[in-house]
Amino acid sequence: MTDATNNTNICGLCGSSLTEEHSHEEENLGIQVKYKIIKIRGILADSVAVDDPNDKHPLPARVLAANLGIDATSLLGIQYTCLVSRDPYGTTRSNYHLVED
């Protein structure tokens, strides 16, 4: 059995030492990227970053719509932002928000 008291000074999110300066502010976790839905292919919604046409991101349309709080049939042409983080597992996207016109 592991003694949990050995890890009391280690952050459970990033594994760094806990100090007064230790923080998980949004700017430390990734960057906000704005995407536009350019195509619906069956169950997938294809999006491309507004500032970088090489940053393409397909997602299941129903999942994206649920994250944005809209109907999947209205996805084409909308813009949204999400937090993009690089981590040991690849790229993680979270914190989806619909960009209002």
DAQUIRA-V393286 format. One record per pair of residues at least 24 apart in sequence whose C-alpha atoms are under 10 Angstrom apart, sorted by sequence separation. I is the first residue (numbers start at 1). GAP is how many residues later the second one is. If there is no record, write none. Layout:
i/gap
I/GAP
I/GAP
//
This chain:
i/gap
37/24
45/27
67/27
68/27
69/27
47/28
67/28
68/28
69/28
70/28
43/29
46/29
47/29
50/29
67/29
68/29
69/29
45/30
46/30
47/30
49/30
50/30
66/30
67/30
68/30
45/31
47/31
48/31
49/31
50/31
65/31
67/31
68/31
40/32
47/32
49/32
64/32
40/33
47/33
65/33
40/35
39/36
40/36
57/36
38/37
39/37
40/37
37/38
38/38
39/38
36/39
37/39
38/39
36/40
37/40
38/40
36/41
37/41
38/41
35/42
36/42
37/42
35/43
36/43
37/43
35/44
36/44
34/45
35/45
36/45
34/46
35/46
33/47
34/47
35/47
33/48
34/48
32/49
33/49
34/49
31/50
32/50
33/50
34/50
31/51
32/51
33/51
30/52
31/52
32/52
30/53
31/53
32/53
29/54
30/54
31/54
29/55
30/55
31/55
27/56
29/56
30/56
26/57
28/57
29/57
30/57
27/58
29/58
26/59
33/60
30/61
32/61
30/62
31/62
32/62
34/62
30/63
32/63
33/63
34/63
35/63
36/63
30/64
32/64
34/64
35/64
34/65
14/73
//
